[in-house]
């Protein structure tokens, strides 16, 4: 591998209370995040004398969440996306950039990313040799490009629900597609066709690359600010997945009924625990029936059915 590619470390800095939202936004671009949170570091333990003094003296009210962008990717697109999302969510977050060499990051990252088995679906790094079991479907991903490598709780929860709910022949809309992992999962499970959209052109490009590498010819992908750019010429959708943050779900929800069939099933994820009841209430007020939910580490994924 060439070692002349440089990486830029992009760090979001904000108050500790904003950590979950910061992670949710940064994860839309890259799931290989570095999180610096010193709020639980104390000197009172038996190993206190072994902790570096700089860590003990670190600001416990401020957190830093970093991702790494290679020089062959459009750094301005990443920065524009982050600034836009943080502004839309009214989060007081600053962004810093710092360069680093590929040999310091790329190879060290790969040693921690291994195949992940989620029910009938396995997410496998593109460079790994992997022999699937009988009836096991494989999605090959290159991490560090866009949200969705199967390691984040919100992605895993949606994939678990998809394996229960996809019955074959569905027309699926994937809002905020990230890496395209959920569309690829739906396709593997028997969906007739999938339309994947994201506001971020980096995510759209990555999704197209992953679709092409997988050979999935029943998935199309495009840029859209939520539903504004969605192509409806092929009729309404009967299944929706949206792994996005709560505020964006609430912004999308009133318009979603115009894009889906009577009886359509909708999976929403990226919901932190403190916003869960707010999402349930908002959706049920819009003719959606709450069916069930899955949780993991205070992240929620919810299944609804739409009734016109």
C-alpha positions as CSV (number, residue, x, y, z in Angstrom):
1,X,0.0,0.0,0.0
2,X,1.2,3.5,-0.8
3,X,2.1,5.6,2.2
4,X,1.9,9.0,0.5
5,X,-1.8,9.5,1.2
6,X,-2.4,11.9,4.1
7,X,-5.4,11.9,6.4
8,X,-7.1,14.8,8.0
9,X,-8.4,14.4,11.6
10,X,-11.7,16.3,11.8
11,X,-12.7,16.9,15.4
12,X,-16.0,18.2,16.7
13,X,-15.8,19.8,20.2
14,X,-18.8,20.5,22.4
15,X,-20.3,20.2,25.9
16,X,-20.6,16.8,27.4
17,X,-24.4,17.0,27.3
18,X,-24.2,17.1,23.5
19,X,-22.2,13.9,23.2
20,X,-24.9,11.6,21.9
21,X,-26.0,14.1,19.3
22,X,-22.4,14.7,18.2
23,X,-21.8,11.0,17.8
24,X,-25.0,10.6,15.8
25,X,-24.1,13.4,13.4
26,X,-20.4,12.3,13.0
27,X,-21.5,8.7,12.5
28,X,-23.4,9.7,9.4
29,X,-20.0,10.2,7.7
30,X,-17.8,7.6,9.3
31,X,-18.4,4.9,11.9
32,X,-14.7,4.7,12.9
33,X,-14.9,7.5,15.5
34,X,-12.5,8.5,18.2
35,X,-14.2,9.8,21.3
36,X,-12.4,11.8,24.0
37,X,-14.6,11.9,27.2
38,X,-12.9,12.4,30.5
39,X,-16.0,12.9,32.6
40,X,-15.6,9.6,34.5
41,X,-11.8,9.8,35.2
42,X,-11.1,10.1,38.9
43,X,-8.0,9.9,41.0
44,X,-9.7,8.0,43.8
45,X,-9.1,4.4,42.5
46,X,-6.3,2.1,43.5
47,X,-4.7,2.7,40.1
48,X,-5.1,6.5,40.2
49,X,-1.3,7.0,40.4
50,X,-0.9,5.3,37.0
51,X,-3.2,7.7,35.2
52,X,-1.4,10.4,33.2
53,X,-1.7,13.8,34.8
54,X,-2.8,15.4,31.6
55,X,-5.8,13.1,31.5
56,X,-6.6,13.8,35.2
57,X,-6.5,17.5,34.5
58,X,-8.5,17.4,31.3
59,X,-11.7,19.4,31.0
60,X,-14.4,17.0,32.1
61,X,-17.3,19.1,30.7
62,X,-16.0,19.1,27.1
63,X,-16.0,16.1,24.7
64,X,-14.2,15.7,21.4
65,X,-15.4,13.3,18.7
66,X,-13.0,12.8,15.7
67,X,-13.1,11.1,12.3
68,X,-10.4,10.7,9.7
69,X,-10.7,11.8,6.1
70,X,-8.2,10.5,3.5
71,X,-6.6,13.0,1.1
72,X,-8.4,11.4,-1.9
73,X,-11.8,12.3,-0.4
74,X,-13.4,15.8,-0.6
75,X,-12.7,17.3,2.8
76,X,-14.8,20.4,2.1
77,X,-17.8,18.2,1.5
78,X,-17.3,16.6,4.9
79,X,-16.9,19.9,6.7
80,X,-19.9,21.4,4.9
81,X,-22.0,18.5,5.9
82,X,-21.0,18.6,9.6
83,X,-21.5,22.4,9.9
84,X,-24.9,22.1,8.2
85,X,-26.1,19.3,10.4
86,X,-24.8,20.9,13.7
87,X,-26.4,24.2,12.7
88,X,-29.8,22.5,11.8
89,X,-29.8,20.8,15.2
90,X,-28.8,24.1,16.9
91,X,-25.8,22.4,18.6
92,X,-23.0,24.6,19.9
93,X,-20.2,22.6,18.3
94,X,-16.8,23.8,16.9
95,X,-14.8,21.8,14.3
96,X,-11.0,21.5,14.2
97,X,-8.8,19.8,11.5
98,X,-5.4,18.2,12.0
99,X,-3.3,16.2,9.4
100,X,-1.8,12.8,9.8
101,X,-0.1,10.2,7.7
102,X,-1.9,7.1,6.3
103,X,0.5,4.6,7.9
104,X,-0.6,6.1,11.3
105,X,-4.3,5.4,10.7
106,X,-5.3,3.2,7.8
107,X,-3.6,-0.1,8.7
108,X,-4.2,0.3,12.5
109,X,-7.9,0.8,11.8
110,X,-8.2,-2.4,9.7
111,X,-7.0,-4.7,12.5
112,X,-10.0,-3.7,14.6
113,X,-12.7,-4.2,11.9
114,X,-13.7,-7.8,11.5
115,X,-16.7,-9.7,10.0
116,X,-19.9,-9.1,12.0
117,X,-22.7,-11.6,11.9
118,X,-26.2,-10.2,12.3
119,X,-28.7,-13.0,12.0
120,X,-28.8,-14.2,8.4
121,X,-26.6,-11.2,7.2
122,X,-22.9,-10.9,7.7
123,X,-21.0,-7.6,7.2
124,X,-17.5,-8.4,6.0
125,X,-14.6,-6.0,5.3
126,X,-13.8,-5.8,1.6
127,X,-10.3,-7.1,2.1
128,X,-11.2,-10.2,4.2
129,X,-11.4,-13.7,2.9
130,X,-14.7,-15.1,4.1
131,X,-16.7,-18.2,3.4
132,X,-20.4,-17.8,4.3
133,X,-22.4,-20.6,5.9
134,X,-25.4,-22.0,4.0
135,X,-28.3,-19.5,3.8
136,X,-26.0,-16.7,5.0
137,X,-26.0,-13.5,3.0
138,X,-22.8,-11.4,2.8
139,X,-22.5,-7.6,2.4
140,X,-18.9,-6.5,1.8
141,X,-18.1,-3.0,3.1
142,X,-15.1,-0.7,3.2
143,X,-15.3,1.2,6.5
144,X,-14.3,4.8,7.2
145,X,-16.3,6.2,4.2
146,X,-19.9,6.7,5.3
147,X,-22.3,5.8,8.1
148,X,-23.2,2.2,8.1
149,X,-20.7,-0.6,8.6
150,X,-22.9,-2.7,10.9
151,X,-21.0,-1.8,14.1
152,X,-23.2,1.0,15.3
153,X,-26.2,0.1,17.5
154,X,-28.6,2.1,15.3
155,X,-27.6,0.1,12.2
156,X,-27.7,-3.2,13.9
157,X,-31.2,-2.6,15.3
158,X,-32.6,-1.7,11.8
159,X,-31.0,-4.8,10.3
160,X,-32.6,-7.0,13.0
161,X,-36.0,-5.5,12.3
162,X,-35.5,-5.9,8.5
163,X,-34.8,-9.6,8.9
164,X,-38.1,-10.0,10.7
165,X,-40.2,-7.7,8.5
166,X,-39.0,-8.0,4.9
167,X,-41.2,-10.7,3.3
168,X,-40.2,-10.4,-0.3
169,X,-41.3,-8.2,-3.2
170,X,-41.2,-4.8,-1.3
171,X,-40.4,-1.5,-2.8
172,X,-38.1,0.1,-0.2
173,X,-37.2,3.7,0.4
174,X,-34.0,4.3,2.4
175,X,-33.8,7.9,3.7
176,X,-30.3,8.9,4.8
177,X,-28.7,5.9,3.3
178,X,-25.1,6.6,4.4
179,X,-23.1,3.7,3.0
180,X,-26.1,2.0,1.5
181,X,-25.9,-0.9,4.0
182,X,-29.7,-1.0,4.8
183,X,-30.7,-1.0,1.1
184,X,-28.2,-3.8,0.5
185,X,-29.6,-5.7,3.5
186,X,-33.2,-5.3,2.2
187,X,-32.1,-6.4,-1.2
188,X,-30.4,-9.5,0.2
189,X,-33.6,-10.3,2.2
190,X,-35.8,-10.3,-0.9
191,X,-37.0,-6.7,-1.5
192,X,-38.0,-6.2,-5.1
193,X,-36.3,-2.8,-5.4
194,X,-34.7,-0.1,-3.2
195,X,-34.3,3.6,-3.7
196,X,-31.5,5.1,-1.5
197,X,-31.2,8.8,-0.8
198,X,-28.9,11.0,1.2
199,X,-28.3,14.8,1.5
200,X,-24.5,14.2,1.5
201,X,-22.9,13.6,-1.9
202,X,-20.1,11.7,-0.2
203,X,-22.6,9.2,1.1
204,X,-24.3,8.9,-2.2
205,X,-21.0,8.2,-4.0
206,X,-20.0,5.6,-1.4
207,X,-23.4,3.9,-1.7
208,X,-23.1,3.7,-5.4
209,X,-19.6,2.2,-5.1
210,X,-20.9,-0.4,-2.6
211,X,-23.9,-1.2,-4.8
212,X,-21.7,-1.7,-7.8
213,X,-19.2,-3.8,-5.9
214,X,-22.1,-6.0,-4.6
215,X,-23.7,-6.4,-8.0
216,X,-27.1,-5.4,-6.7
217,X,-29.0,-4.2,-9.8
218,X,-32.3,-3.5,-8.0
219,X,-31.0,-0.4,-6.0
220,X,-30.9,3.2,-7.2
221,X,-29.3,6.0,-5.3
222,X,-29.5,9.8,-5.5
223,X,-29.0,13.1,-3.6
224,X,-32.0,14.3,-1.7
225,X,-32.7,16.6,1.2
226,X,-34.9,14.1,3.0
227,X,-37.9,13.5,0.6
228,X,-37.5,16.5,-1.7
229,X,-35.5,14.7,-4.4
230,X,-37.2,11.3,-4.2
231,X,-38.3,9.9,-7.5
232,X,-42.0,8.8,-7.3
233,X,-42.5,7.9,-11.0
234,X,-42.5,4.2,-10.1
235,X,-45.4,4.7,-7.6
236,X,-45.5,4.8,-3.8
237,X,-43.2,2.9,-1.5
238,X,-44.5,0.1,0.7
239,X,-41.5,0.0,3.1
240,X,-39.3,2.8,4.5
241,X,-36.1,2.7,6.6
242,X,-34.7,5.9,8.0
243,X,-31.6,5.7,10.3
244,X,-31.3,9.4,11.0
245,X,-31.4,11.7,14.1
246,X,-34.6,12.4,15.9
247,X,-35.0,16.1,14.9
248,X,-34.7,15.1,11.2
249,X,-37.2,12.3,11.7
250,X,-39.7,14.9,13.1
251,X,-39.0,17.2,10.2
252,X,-39.7,14.4,7.6
253,X,-42.7,12.7,9.3
254,X,-45.5,15.1,8.2
255,X,-44.6,14.6,4.5
256,X,-43.9,10.9,4.5
257,X,-47.5,9.8,4.0
258,X,-47.5,11.3,0.5
259,X,-44.7,8.8,-0.6
260,X,-46.0,5.5,0.8
261,X,-48.9,3.1,0.4
262,X,-51.7,2.4,2.8
263,X,-50.3,-0.3,5.1
264,X,-46.7,0.6,4.5
265,X,-44.2,-0.4,7.2
266,X,-41.8,2.2,8.5
267,X,-38.6,1.6,10.5
268,X,-37.1,4.6,12.2
269,X,-33.7,4.5,14.0
270,X,-31.0,6.9,15.3
271,X,-33.3,7.7,18.2
272,X,-31.7,8.3,21.6
273,X,-33.7,7.2,24.7
274,X,-34.7,10.7,25.9
275,X,-36.4,11.3,22.5
276,X,-38.1,8.0,22.1
277,X,-41.5,9.0,23.6
278,X,-41.5,12.2,21.5
279,X,-41.0,10.1,18.3
280,X,-43.8,7.7,19.2
281,X,-46.2,10.5,20.0
282,X,-45.4,12.4,16.8
283,X,-45.8,9.4,14.6
284,X,-49.1,8.1,16.1
285,X,-50.5,11.6,15.7
286,X,-49.9,11.3,12.0
287,X,-51.9,8.1,11.3
288,X,-49.0,5.7,12.1
289,X,-49.6,2.7,14.4
290,X,-46.7,1.9,16.7
291,X,-45.9,-1.8,16.4
292,X,-42.8,-2.5,18.4
293,X,-39.2,-1.3,19.1
294,X,-35.8,-2.6,19.8
295,X,-33.2,-1.0,22.0
296,X,-29.4,-1.2,22.6
297,X,-27.3,1.1,24.7
298,X,-30.1,3.7,24.9
299,X,-30.5,3.7,21.1
300,X,-34.0,2.9,19.8
301,X,-35.3,1.6,16.5
302,X,-39.1,1.6,16.0
303,X,-41.5,-0.1,13.7
304,X,-44.7,1.7,12.6
305,X,-47.5,0.8,10.1
306,X,-49.2,3.6,8.1
307,X,-53.0,3.9,7.7
308,X,-54.3,6.5,5.2
